[in-house]
């Protein structure tokens, strides 16, 4: 049966430390939950992009890499063109 803690003093050390860190992030830096998730998502996307580039360089031939980046550029260009037609 899980233990129930009534006050902040009876929380384990890790829970108190997490609460202090969360409070510091919210008050000191102004990072709330939504901003924190956004930062995590941007970090994940950056990491995934680096891994993707490494895998493309490792497993695709130069001709296949050319096709990959050409079609990727065309898709990005399509997104730019669609911004003006709404």
C-alpha positions in Angstrom: 0.0 0.0 0.0 1.5 3.4 -0.9 2.4 5.8 1.8 0.5 9.1 2.0 2.4 12.2 3.0 0.5 14.9 4.8 3.0 17.8 4.8 6.0 19.0 2.8 8.4 18.1 5.7 7.6 14.4 5.5 8.2 14.2 1.7 11.3 12.3 0.7 14.4 14.3 -0.3 13.9 13.8 -4.0 10.3 15.1 -4.0 11.4 18.2 -2.0 14.2 18.8 -4.4 11.9 18.5 -7.4 9.5 20.9 -5.8 12.3 23.5 -5.2 13.5 23.1 -8.7 10.0 23.5 -10.2 9.4 26.6 -8.0 12.7 28.1 -9.1 11.9 27.5 -12.8 8.5 29.1 -12.4 9.5 32.1 -10.4 13.1 32.7 -11.3 13.0 32.0 -15.0 9.3 32.3 -15.7 9.1 28.8 -17.2 5.7 27.2 -16.7 4.6 23.7 -17.7 3.7 24.7 -21.3 7.0 26.4 -21.9 8.8 23.5 -20.4 7.1 21.0 -22.7 7.9 23.3 -25.7 11.6 23.4 -24.7 11.6 19.6 -24.4 9.9 19.2 -27.8 12.4 21.5 -29.5 15.3 19.7 -27.9 13.9 16.3 -29.0 13.4 17.6 -32.5 17.0 18.9 -32.7 18.4 15.6 -31.4 16.2 13.6 -33.8 17.4 15.8 -36.7 21.1 15.2 -35.8 20.5 11.5 -35.6 18.7 11.5 -39.0 21.5 13.4 -40.6 24.0 10.9 -39.3 21.9 7.9 -40.5 21.5 9.5 -43.9 25.2 10.0 -44.2 25.9 6.5 -43.1 23.3 4.4 -45.0 22.4 6.3 -48.2 24.6 6.6 -51.2 25.5 10.1 -52.5 22.8 9.8 -55.3 20.1 8.8 -52.7 21.2 11.6 -50.5 20.7 14.0 -53.4 17.2 12.7 -53.9 16.4 12.9 -50.2 17.6 16.5 -49.8 16.1 17.6 -53.1 12.6 16.4 -52.2 13.0 17.7 -48.7 13.8 21.2 -50.1 10.8 21.0 -52.4 8.5 20.2 -49.5 9.9 23.0 -47.5 9.4 25.4 -50.5 5.8 24.2 -50.8 5.1 25.2 -47.2 6.5 28.7 -47.9 4.3 29.1 -51.0 1.2 27.9 -49.0 1.7 30.6 -46.5 0.7 33.3 -49.0 -2.5 31.6 -50.3 -5.0 31.6 -47.5 
